[in-house]
């Protein structure tokens, strides 16, 4: 990765996309880097379009919004249609299998762990870390512990581990 890495996590409301962005930014800070987080979501809080952007840098971040994507994570077909159209060479691309052919069963893993899609973003973070070594597994685990609500902490740690295993298996 470059000294500055621009990351977009895109999916639907309720998939934990904003939480995943917060966790990734926190993990970057915990690993001694600089980070900026922003989120955008549609009018519906559940099911509408949602995305979070994270900028991670080795130095202070002058402009905190994504400029040139280095990493794209898509969790729904709509997100894939919207954001995966101009993919540059070298872009790290992680997708749910239903969002893009050849992707990972990210949503299904979340459903098997939590009974719903709320941990989908955290599963995706695990896959992303496995394929890119972006911030370190330990930093991601510490960020999950710091940010996930207590009653959902164990499920989120399982979701992260599931994603890491999934990413390492390919």
C-alpha positions, 0 to 999 in steps of 0.5 A: 500500500501507498503512504496514503490509502483511500478505502471505501466500504459500500453496502446497505444500511443495517450491514454494519458498513459505518461500524466497520469504517469506524473499526478500521479507522480505530485499528489504524490509529492503534497501529500507529498510523493516522486515519480519517473516517466519513460516512454517507447513507441514503434516507432509509437507515435499514436497507438503503444505500450506505457507505463509509470511507476511511483514509489511512496515512503514515503522516498527517492527513491534509484532506480527510476525504477519499480522492483516489480509491486504493481499496473497494469493498462492496457488499450488495449488487447495488454497491457493485454497480455504483462503485466498481465501474472504474476500477483501476489496476492495483485496486484491492477489491473485496466483494460479497459473492452476490454483489460480484461474481467470484466474491466471498460469502460475506453476507452468509457468514454474518447470517450464520454468526448473528442470525442477520446481516449486522456483522457483514461489515466486520466479516468484510474487514476480516477478509480485507485484512487477510488479503491486504495486511492493511492494519494488522489483525491484533489492531482490528481485534482491539478496535472491535473490543473498543467499539462494539457494544458489549452485548455484540462484542463476541459475535463481532470478534467471531465475524472478524475471525470468520472473515480472516479465515475466509480471506486466507483460504483463497 
